Amino acid sequence: MKAIFVTGGKQYYVTEGDVIYVEKLQGEPHSEITFDEVLYVDGKAGNPTVKNAKVICEVEKHGKQKKIIVFKYRPKKKYRKKQGHRQPYTKLVVKKIVK
């Protein structure tokens, strides 16, 4: 069974058993999270969402991605600014897709 759902302003195309990384969510590791905003389930597209459809996931862990460097500068003006950033994430395992 395949589904498309929305979380964190992004859409995710998943099947049962998939492991996905999403924007950080509230929830303890090894707890379940249910997503009700499902756009597509097995050939059935919603308008805008599919009624009574759910994607049930288990929180595996929380973490931070690799550091990226944000470097800004203005040529010939002696302006330089270096900054690092690590985006937090939640690792989810898709347990069940309900039509």
Sine and cosine of phi, psi and omega as CSV:
sin_phi,cos_phi,sin_psi,cos_psi,sin_omega,cos_omega
0.00,0.00,0.70,-0.72,-0.03,-1.00
-0.87,-0.49,0.49,-0.87,-0.01,-1.00
-0.47,-0.88,0.39,-0.92,0.14,-0.99
-0.85,-0.53,0.82,-0.58,0.04,-1.00
-0.74,-0.67,0.23,-0.97,-0.08,-1.00
-0.90,-0.43,0.73,-0.68,0.17,-0.98
-0.42,-0.91,0.64,-0.77,0.02,-1.00
0.90,0.44,0.44,0.90,0.00,-1.00
0.97,0.23,0.17,0.99,0.00,-1.00
-0.81,-0.59,0.41,-0.91,0.02,-1.00
-0.96,-0.28,0.65,-0.76,-0.03,-1.00
-0.81,-0.59,0.77,-0.64,0.03,-1.00
-0.99,-0.17,0.91,-0.41,-0.15,-0.99
-0.73,-0.68,0.33,-0.94,0.20,-0.98
-0.81,-0.59,0.20,-0.98,0.00,-1.00
-0.90,0.44,0.71,-0.70,0.00,-1.00
1.00,-0.07,-0.12,0.99,0.01,-1.00
-0.94,0.35,0.48,-0.88,0.11,-0.99
-0.93,-0.37,0.82,-0.57,-0.02,-1.00
-0.76,-0.65,0.42,-0.91,0.07,-1.00
-0.92,-0.39,0.85,-0.53,-0.03,-1.00
-0.84,-0.54,0.15,-0.99,0.09,-1.00
-0.84,0.54,0.49,-0.87,-0.11,-0.99
-0.84,0.55,0.74,-0.68,0.01,-1.00
-0.86,-0.50,0.37,-0.93,0.10,-0.99
-0.97,0.23,0.59,-0.80,0.01,-1.00
0.62,-0.79,0.65,-0.76,0.01,-1.00
-0.98,0.19,0.47,-0.88,0.11,-0.99
-0.85,0.53,0.60,-0.80,-0.02,-1.00
0.94,0.34,0.35,0.94,0.13,-0.99
-0.96,-0.28,0.26,-0.97,-0.04,-1.00
-0.98,-0.20,0.58,-0.82,0.08,-1.00
-0.81,-0.59,0.69,-0.72,0.01,-1.00
-0.93,-0.36,0.75,-0.66,0.06,-1.00
-0.95,-0.30,0.85,-0.53,-0.04,-1.00
-0.99,-0.13,-0.30,0.95,-0.04,-1.00
-1.00,0.06,0.98,0.21,-0.06,-1.00
-0.97,-0.23,0.81,-0.58,-0.06,-1.00
-1.00,-0.05,-0.41,0.91,-0.11,-0.99
-0.43,-0.90,0.71,-0.71,0.09,-1.00
-0.62,-0.78,0.89,-0.45,0.08,-1.00
0.65,0.76,0.87,0.49,0.07,-1.00
0.99,0.11,-0.07,1.00,-0.01,-1.00
-0.95,-0.32,0.93,-0.37,0.00,-1.00
-1.00,-0.09,0.59,-0.81,-0.02,-1.00
-1.00,0.01,0.14,-0.99,0.03,-1.00
-0.68,-0.73,0.98,0.22,0.02,1.00
-1.00,0.05,-0.34,0.94,0.01,-1.00
-0.84,-0.54,0.31,-0.95,0.03,-1.00
-1.00,0.10,0.78,-0.62,-0.02,-1.00
-0.92,0.39,0.66,-0.75,0.07,-1.00
0.88,0.48,0.23,0.97,0.03,-1.00
-1.00,-0.02,0.60,-0.80,-0.02,-1.00
-0.61,-0.79,0.50,-0.87,0.17,-0.99
-0.87,-0.49,0.87,-0.50,-0.04,-1.00
-0.97,-0.26,0.83,-0.55,-0.05,-1.00
-0.81,-0.58,0.41,-0.91,0.09,-1.00
-0.94,-0.35,0.73,-0.69,0.05,-1.00
-0.97,0.25,0.87,-0.49,0.02,-1.00
-1.00,0.00,-0.72,0.69,0.04,-1.00
-0.24,-0.97,0.23,-0.97,0.14,-0.99
-0.92,-0.40,0.47,-0.88,0.02,-1.00
-0.20,-0.98,-0.16,-0.99,0.05,-1.00
-0.80,-0.61,0.58,-0.81,0.01,-1.00
-0.97,0.24,0.06,-1.00,0.04,-1.00
-0.89,0.45,0.47,-0.88,-0.02,-1.00
-0.95,0.30,0.69,-0.73,0.15,-0.99
-0.92,-0.39,0.47,-0.88,0.00,-1.00
-0.97,-0.22,0.80,-0.60,0.08,-1.00
-0.96,-0.26,0.92,-0.40,-0.07,-1.00
-0.84,-0.53,0.85,-0.52,0.02,-1.00
-0.89,-0.45,0.59,-0.81,0.10,-1.00
-0.39,-0.92,0.39,-0.92,0.09,-1.00
-0.90,-0.44,0.85,-0.52,-0.02,-1.00
-0.90,0.43,0.65,-0.76,0.06,-1.00
0.92,0.39,0.21,0.98,-0.04,-1.00
-0.88,-0.48,0.01,1.00,-0.03,-1.00
0.85,0.53,0.58,0.81,0.05,-1.00
-0.93,-0.36,0.88,-0.48,0.07,-1.00
-0.66,-0.75,0.66,-0.76,0.01,-1.00
-0.62,-0.78,0.85,-0.52,0.00,-1.00
-0.89,-0.45,0.75,-0.66,-0.05,-1.00
-0.57,-0.82,0.59,-0.81,0.06,-1.00
-0.96,-0.28,0.38,-0.92,0.01,-1.00
-0.52,-0.85,0.70,-0.72,0.11,-0.99
-0.81,-0.59,0.88,-0.47,-0.05,-1.00
-0.99,0.14,0.79,-0.61,0.07,-1.00
-0.96,0.27,0.51,-0.86,0.00,-1.00
-0.61,-0.79,0.22,-0.98,0.13,-0.99
-0.81,-0.59,0.76,-0.65,0.02,-1.00
-1.00,-0.08,0.83,-0.55,-0.05,-1.00
-0.88,-0.47,0.53,-0.85,0.15,-0.99
-0.90,-0.44,0.83,-0.56,0.00,-1.00
-0.97,0.22,0.89,-0.46,-0.04,-1.00
-1.00,-0.02,-0.71,0.71,-0.13,-0.99
-0.44,-0.90,0.59,-0.80,0.09,-1.00
-0.88,-0.47,0.85,-0.53,-0.05,-1.00
-0.95,-0.32,0.77,-0.63,0.05,-1.00
-0.98,0.19,0.00,0.00,0.00,0.00
